[in-house]
Amino acid sequence: MKVLITGGVGFIGCNVAKRFMDDGHKVIIFDNLSRIGSESNLKWLRYKGEFIFVKSDIRNRELLDKLFIEHREFDVVIHLAAQVAVTTSVTNPQEDFEVNTMGTFNILETIRKSGANPILIFASTNKVYGKMDEIKVVKRKKRYEYRDLHNGVSENVGLDFYSPYGCSKGAADQYIRDYSRIYGLRTVVLRQSCIYGYRQFGVEDQGWVAWFVIASISGRRITIYGDGKQVRDILFIDDLVDLIMKVISKIEIAKGKVYNVGGSIKNSISLLELIDILESIMDKKIAYIFSDWRPGDQKIYVSDIRRAKKALKWTPTVDVKTGVKKLLNWVVSERKEIDKVLREKEG
């Protein structure tokens, strides 16, 4: 197969690219290198196999069109390029819209007008469901729980975009879905919860699991926004890549569909519970402080993944403790590189 990966040297992108390269496919990576750690991931990928790298931006429609003319027979497009932080969307909503909504629209139009019909897999987000204030939540000692949603949030829950990020990704999500219905494109939307794992240079406003691990090892300060009882279902990167491969192999079932993607109730964890796990693994106390809640932060979000499990015969295989240990081991092994990347960001 010939595969185009936008945002291909981001955390998810480089792991996806490596899997395709390992399987012998031709990979074209499209990335503007704006994300922290992207240049490090690009360098790492060059040691893993051969691929074509195009440095550009999904807002550049002309270059996207040119790329599709040069590589007309793309079999798969994995669209991961995005502005990924809620906090950044609040401070710069125009850029957030231009990247997430217009950038995605550019890709859809380029594909539609190219005459080709590759599989298009889009990384959406749980933020399309908004704060979900109407869903009853119970507060426990160290976590929030749903009162009634025993399997988590299904795809049938109504969309209620909250924050510029939720709006931009939500609009893109719906465009992706509708281009399948109206134009017959083979699109699939993956509404992802928290993904974590190797090559994730987590920072305070994005990639919280990796950030907690990195900060705990490097001695950086951890700030918990809110009360720390917020719960997310977390999914290890290997399981997400497996799902992407399942989508491709079962595209006649998956095309036009939307899937909630995460670790499910079984792999849900609160911020405070992650601190407990890290303290147990590292055998030391971890210092942290509290601060105000962030705009749009959900007290709990857990994916109901039964649709994906049933239709695609997929289920997560890496449990929370195993995944956190894998991530911690990667951080320890790449400590110098991670410190270098974070120092550059910190100025």
N, C-alpha and C positions, 0 to 999 in steps of 0.2 A: 504493500500500500504506500501511497504518497500522502503524508500527513502534514498539515499546517497547524502550528500551535502558536496562537497569539499569547503574549505574556509568557513565552516559553522558557525564560530563565528566572521566573519567579519561583517561589517555593513549590507550588503544585506543578507548575509548568515543567521545571527541570526533572522532576520525578516521573512525570508522564513521558517526557522526551526520552529519558533513559530507557523506560520500558519498551517504547517503540523501537529504539535503536537496538536494544538487546534482542528483540524479536526479528531483526533484519529488515525493518521498514525504512523508507526514505523519509527523513524528517527535515522540515523547513521551520525554523524558529523565527518569529517576528516579535521584536521587543524593543522598547525605547530605552531600556536600562535605567529607568527612573527609580525603581524600587530598591530599597536597602538590601544589599547582598546579591543583587542581580549580576554584577560583574564577577563576583566570586563564583556564583553558580555557573556562569558562562564558562569560566576557566575550568571548573570541575568537569563540565560536560565535554569539553574538548579532549579530556583524558579518557572519556568513556566510549567515544565512537565518532563517526563522521556524520555531519549534518550541515545544512546551509543556514547561515545566520543573516538575517536582514534587520538592520537597526533602523527602525522607524516607528511611527505612531499610528494607531488605528484611527486617529482623527484625520490622517492624510489619505483621503479617498483616492486621489490620483495614483498614489503609490500602490494602494491595495488593488486597484484595477490593473495596473501594470503587472503586479505579481501574479494575478490570475490569468493574464494573457501569456506570461512566460511559463506558468505551471498550470495549464488548463485542466489537467486531469487529476486534481486533488481528489482523493477518495474520502478523506476525513478532515474536518476543521474542528479543532478544540479551541474554543474561545474563552481564554482565561484573563486576557488583558483588561485591567480595570483600575479605577481608583477604589481602594479597599477599606478606607477608614471612615467611620461615622464622624469622628471628631474633625477630620479634614473636610468632609462634606459640609459641616456646619460653618467652618471658617471660610471656605471657598466653594460655595455651591455651584457657581458657573462652571468651573473646571470639572467638578464632579459630574455635572450634567453632560458636558461636552465629551468627556471620556466614556462614561458608562452608557449613556443613552445614544448620543450621536455616533460614538465610535462603533457601537453595536449595530446601529442602523446602517452605517457605512458598509459593514461586513455583509449584512443581509442583502443590501442592494447590489454590492459587488458580485455576490454569489448569484442572485437572481438574474442579473444582466449578463453574466458570463456564459450562460447556456449550460453550465455544468450543474450537477446536483449532488455535491458531496454530503456526507453525513455531517451535520453541524451540532456539536454538543456545547451547551452554554452553561457556565458556572454562575448560577443565580445565588440567592441568599435567603436565609430564614427571616431577614429583616422585611421581606415583602408582606409579612403578616402583621407588622406593626407591634404595638405594645401589648395587644390582646388583653386590655384591661377588663373586658367583659368575662374572661375565663377565670373561674374561681381558683384561687391559689391558697394553699395552707402553708403557714410558716412553721418549720421545725427548728431544732436546736442549731443545726449548721447548714440547712438548705431549705429552699422552697420546693413544694410539690404541687402538682395539679390535684384538685379535689376529684375531678370526674374524668379527665383524659388519661385513662390508665395506660394507653399505648402511645401517648404523645400527640402532637399536632399532625393531622392528616392534610392531604392536599385539598380536601373539601372545606377546610376552614377559610372564611372569607379574607380576601386581601385588604389590607388597610395600611398603606405605606406611611411610614413615620420617619422623619429626618430626611434631609436632601438625599442622603445615600439610599435610603429605602425607596424614595421616589425614583431616582435615576436607575437603580437596578431593577425595580419593579416594572418601570416602563419598558426597559430592555427585555425583561422576562416575557412580558405580554407581546411585544413585537416578535420575538423569537417564536412564540407559540402560534401567533396569527399568520406568520409567513408560511407556516406549514399548512394551515387551513386554507389560506387564500391562494398561495402560489405553489403549493405542493412540495415545498422544501422539506427535506428529511431532517427536521430539527428535534432536539431533545433538551429539555430544561432540567437541570439538577439544582434544586434549592438546598444548598449546602448549609449545614450547621457548622460547628467548629472542627476544622481539619488541622491536624498537627503531625509533626514528624521530622525526618531528616531534611537538611538544607533549609530549615525555616529560621530566618534571622528575625525572631520575634521582637517587637518593640512595645512600648507601653500602650499605644493606641491600636495595635493590631497584632493578632497572633498571641493571645494572652497565655496559652499553655506554654508555648516555647519561651515567652518572655519570663514567666515565673521560674522556669528551669534555668534559663541563662542568668537571670538576676540572682538566683539562689547560689549558683556556683561562682559567679564573678563578684559577689558582694555589692551589687547595685541595689538601690532602694526599691522596694515593691510598694506601690500605692494601690490600695483596694478602694475602688470607687463604689459607693453604696455600702451595704452592710456585709458583703462577702458571702451572703447566702444565695446569691444568684446561681442558677443551675443551667448548664448547657450539656447537651450530649456531644461527646467528642469522638472523632473518627480518625484512626491512624491512616497516614497517607497511602500505605500499601493497599488498604481496603478500598480507598477511593479509586486508585488506579485500576484495581480489579473490576470495580463497577463500570468504569469507562470502557474497559475491554468487553464487558458483558453487554453494554449498550450497543456497541458496534456489531458484535456477533449476533445480536437479536434485534437489529434495527427495524425489521418489519413489524415487530411487536412494539418497539419503543418510539418510533417516529410519531411526532405530534404530541407526545406525552410529556407530563410534568411529574417529577419524582422528588419527594423529600428525602434528603440524604444526610445521614448522621449515624451516630453510634446507637441510637434508640435509648429507651429507658435503662436498658442493661448497662450502657456505658455513659450514663449521665453523672455529672460531678459538679459540685459547687466550688467556688474560689477557695473557701476555707478548707474544704475537703482535699483539694489539690495541695494546699500548704501542708496538711497533715501527712499526705502520702510522701511528699518530698522530704519532710522531716524524718519520716520513718526510713526511707531509702538512704538518706544522707547521714542519718544519725546525728542531727544537730538541729538547734532551734533556728527558725528563719524569721528575721525581723520584717515587719511591715507596718504601714500606717493606713489610716482610713481618710477618705475625702468624700466630697458630695457625689451624689448619683450623676451619671452622665445622661444627656438628653437621649430619649428613645430606648434606654436600656431596659430589656425585658427582665423581670424577676426570674422567670424560668422560660426556657425554650428547649423542648425535647422533640425530636422528629419521630413521627410514626412512619416507619420504613416498610410497612407491610406490603404496600403496592410494589415497590422495587423487589422485595424478597419474592413475592409470588410471581410477578411477570418475568423477572430477569434471572430468577434462581440465584440470587446473591444475598449474602449475609456477612456482616462484619466478623472477622476472625481474631482480631487483636483486642484484648480487654484493656481496661484503663491502666492498671498497674504495669502490665507488660509493655504497653505503648509508652508510658511515661519513662520506664527504665530504658527503653530503646532510644528515646529522645535524649535522655540524660547522658547516656553513653556516647551519643554522637556529639553532644555539646562538649563533653570532657575531651574527646578525641580531637575536636576542632577548636579548642579554646583560644589558641593564638589567632586564628583566622577570624573567629567571631568577635574577639576583643578589638581587632584591627578594624573590622567593618563598623562596629558600634562607635568606636572612637571617632571615625570619620563623620558619622552622623551627628555625634554629640559636639562636634566642632573642635 
